[in-house]
Amino acid sequence: MLVITRRPSESIIIRDDIIITVVSIRGDKVRLGIEAPKDVTVHRKEVYEMIRRSSEKPA
């Protein structure tokens, strides 16, 4: 795992086409903005796991 420090309005870039920007920090909450191509799906981890579990259930 890569761990880096960013301040509000600072970004990281993944590949050449995904930009993650720190929008704000309030207490223990961090708001992130994510710019990605339309063909790249972006989910919170808990939502992704729920989608994955529901697709694994036998029909």
N, C-alpha and C positions, 0 to 999 in steps of 0.2 A: 504494500500500500504506500502510495506517495502521499506525504503530508506536507502541505505548504501553508504559508500565512498570507492572507490577503486582507485588505482594508475595503470599506465600502467604495464602490465604483471601480475597483480593480478586478481584473478578469484572468481566467486561464483559458487556453485553447487546446482542444483535443482534435487530433487530425488537423485538417485545414478548414473544417467547416462546422465545428461545434464550439461555441463560446459560452462559458459559464461566468457570470458576473455577480459579485456580491452586491446586492441592492441595499440591504440595511442590516444592522445588528442591533437588537434590543434585548438586553439582559442575556438570557441563555438561548435566544432564538436568532437564527440567521436566515434572511430571505435571499434566495438566489434567483437570478434570471438566466434562462437557458435559451440560446439561439441555436437551432439545429435544422437541417434540411427536413422537408415534409415527410420524406421516406424513413426518417429516424424516429422511432417511438420513444417517448420519455415518460416514465411513470415514477411515482414515489415507490420505494422498495416494498412497502406493505401492500400497495395496490398491485404491483407486479406479481408478488407471491400469491395473492388471491386469484388473479387471472390464471396463473400457472396451475394452481391447485384445481381450479374449476375445469381447466382443459384436460387434466389428467384423469378425471373421474370417468369410469366406464359408462358407456351409453346405455 
